[in-house]
Amino acid sequence: MKYFDAHTHTNFVAYDDDRDEVILRAKDAGVAMNVVGTQKDTSASALALAEKYEHVYATIGLHPIHTSKSYHDEKELGSSFAEDSEGKEGFTSRGELFDASTYEKLGTSPRVIAIGECGLDYYRTEADTKELQKKAFIEQIELANRLGKPLMLHIRNAYDDALDIIKAHAKVKGNVHFFAGDWDTAKRFLEFGFTLSFTGVITFTHDYDDVVRNTPLDMLLSETDAPYVTPVPHRGKRNEPAYVTEVVRAIAKVRGEDNDMVAVQLMENTKRVFNLSSTH
């Protein structure tokens, strides 16, 4: 495979009607993928996909938003998880405590390449919710330490707290998914040995050009975060892993580097971060 989508959600209900076709389209485009769980059900389904397809890997964990009752998108879990969906596109779903034994059982599979997406998300939170998120984050770092697997981080409006927790607890490294911070924040994660991944957002905004340009090429990864943030020229459509080629093209353009060279290096980075064999 020439490309790797380091963070995608083909396990979400958004793909229930054509999941296999989407995954095979990615293969035809030369794209391998890491399907990321957000709670126990989507983590289990991510692993099931990784066991079914050779070019699919899984990450398992508890998203910080899922540690308490909060707003969710039906593209992820569907209305069956709603406390009161009322046919709304967004709804409030119940929270989940991090069950270390459940996730450790999933995480021992060789098809699981990382723990996450875990971290902190302060976009819609109260003080007590932040404490729940911190507790679950630390527990998942400890799981990653035990299993010797990297972390897939989700950090939103919480970079300082996340870095403090990583410094205190993490023995493993990993990747900062959908990095949206400034260059000073990026440097702090890079100093801890974490790579940064970027999505299709960089195809339609220049907000992150400085970070993409200044980050050493061997510390970058590409992702779609599908079904969200569809890149140009596919805006208006549901996103999918095959479109990660547009993200790689955008990274190369921002950096002023050859597209094929960037694609090769990003794949090498992926293999290093997730301890993948050289055959994939």
N, C-alpha and C positions, 0 to 999 in steps of 0.2 A: 504494500500500500504506500502511496506517495504522501498522503495527507492523514492527519489525525485530528478528530474533533474531541478535544480533551474534556468537554463538559456538555452533555446533551441529555435530553429527557424523553427519549422515544418510548419510555415506560409509562408516560402520562396518558390519560384518557383522550387527549387530543389526537392520538394516533390509533385509537381503537378500531377505526374502520379500514386502515391501510398500513398498519405497523410493518408487516413483513415487506411490503412493497417499498416503503421508505428506507428500511434497512438495506434492502438489496440495491436500491438506487445509489445509496452511498458506496456500496461495494463496487458497483459499476463505474463510479466516479473516482475510484482509488482512495476512498476514505474509510479508515478504521475509526472506531468511536469508543468513548467511555460513557456508559449510561449511568447517570447519577441518581441515587435514591435520595428522598427527602424525609422519609419516615419509614416505619417497618414494612408497610405494604409495598411502597414503591421501591424500597431497597430489595425486597425479595423478588419483585418482578424484574428489577435491573439484573440481578444475578441469573434469573431464568433466561433472559435474553442472551447474556454472556455465555451461558452453557449451551445455547442453541446455535449461536453463530461464532465462527472462528475469528471474525474481524471485529467482534464486540467484546468489550470488557465492562466491568461493573465497579461502581463505588457505592458503599453502603454507609448510611448514617442518618442522623436526625437534624434537619434544618432548624436553625434557631427560631424561626417563626412558628414551628410546630410544637414548641415547648409549652405553649399556652393557647387559650382560645384567641383566635385572631382571624383577620380577613384573609381569604384565599381566593384563588382563581379556579374556576371549574375545569380549566384545561389540564389542571394537575390531578385532582382527586375525583372530580365529578361531584354531583350534588348529593350522593349517598353519604358523604362525610359532613354534610352541612347540618348544623343544629336547626337552622330555619332558612332554607335556601330561597323559598318563595319565588323560584324561577329566576333569581337574579344571576347575573354573570359572576359577581363576586359574592362571597358569603362568609359567615363566621363558622369555623370548624373547631372541634374539640382539640385540646392539647394532648400531648403524649409525653410521658416520663421516659427518660432514656433507660432502656432495659439492656444492660451490658451483656447479659448472657445470650439474649436473642441476637444482638449484633455481632457478638464474638463468634457465635456459631456460623453466621453468614460470612463473616470476615475471614475465616480460616480457608475458604475456598481459594484455590490458585487463580480463579477467574476474577476475584476481587483484587483490584490494584491500588485502592486507596480507601480512606475512611472520610466520610463526609456526604453531602456537603454540610459542614459544621462550622460554627463560628458565632458571630454576634450580628444582630440586625436591629438597630435602634430606630428604624423609620417610623414604626407605630408601636411604641412601648411605654410602659409605666415602670417605676422603680422596681417593683416586685418582679415584673416580667424580665427585667435585665438580670436579676439575680438567678432566675431560673435558666436563662440562656447561658450565663457564665458557668453554672454548675454542669449543664449538659455539655458545654464546650470542653471543660476540663476532663469530664468523664470520657469523652471521645478522643481527646489527646492521649489519655492514659491507655485507652484501647489500642490506638495506633502505636504507642510505645511498646505495648505487649506483643502485638502482632508484627512489629517491624515494618509497617506499611505507612506510606506518606499520607499527609492530610490534604483534603480538598476543602479550601476555606471559602466561606461565604461571609464577607464583612461589609456591612452597610452602615454608614454614619457611626462607626465604632472602632476606627483604626487604632486609637491609642489604647483602649482597653484590651483589644485583641492582641496587640503587640506585648502588652504587659503579661498577659496570660501565657502567650507562647514562650516568652523569655523564662517564665517561672516553671513551666511544666513540660514543654516539648523536647523530646530527645530525637524526634524525627523531623524531617523537613516536608516540603510539599509544594502546592500551588495555590496562589490566590486567584480564585475564579472571578471573572468579570471585574477586573481591577478598575476602580473609578476614582482613585485618589490622585494627589499631585505628585510631582517628582520627589519632593522631600520624603513623603510617606513611602513611595516606591523604594527609595534607597534603604529605608529601614527594614523592609521585608527582604530585600536583596541581601542585606548584611546578615540576615538569619539563614540565608541559603534558599529562600523560597522563590520559585519562578512566578511570573505574572502572566495571566492569560487574558486575551481580548476577544471581544465578540464582534458581530456585524455592526455594532454602534459606530465603530471606527470607519465604516464605509459612508456614513452620512453626517458625521460631525468631526471637527478638528480638535475637540476638547482634550483628547488624550494623545495628540501627536507628539508632544514633548516627551512624554513617558515612553511611548513606543520607540521614538527616535533615540533616546538616551539610554534605555535599558540594553545591556549587552545582549547580542542576538542569542547567545547560548542560555539566556535566562527567560526567554519568551516561549509561550505556547499559544496555539490557536484553538478557539472554541466557537460554538454557535449559541449555546444556552437555549437551543430549540425546545419548545415551539415559539420562543420569544425572540425579540429583536432581530427580525429578518434583515439581512444585508441588502444593499443595492446590488444588483438590479431587480431583486425579487420582492421589494417592499410591497406590502399589501397582501402578501400570501403568508400562509403558515410557514414558519421556518423549518428546516430539516438539515441533518448532518451533511448531506451532499453540498450544501451551500458554504461549508467551511472554506472551500477553495477561494471564495470571494474575500474572506477574512485574511487568508494568507496573502492574496494579491494586494490587499490594502496595507498590510504590514510592510510588504516589500516596497510599495509606492511611497509610503511615509518615510521610510528609511533610505530611499534612493538606491535600493539594492536589487539584484537579479531575483526574479520570482522563483525560479527553479532552485537557486542556491538557498534562498530563505526556506522553501518547502523542505529541502533536505535537512537543513539545520534544525528546523522545528521538530521534524520527526526524530532526529537524534536526541533532542532535548526530552521529548516525550518518553523515549525508551529509557533514558537515564533516570528521569524523575519517578517513573512508575515501574522501574526494574523489569522492563519487557525484554524478551529475547530478541536477538538481532534478526530473527527470521520473519518478524512481523513488520 
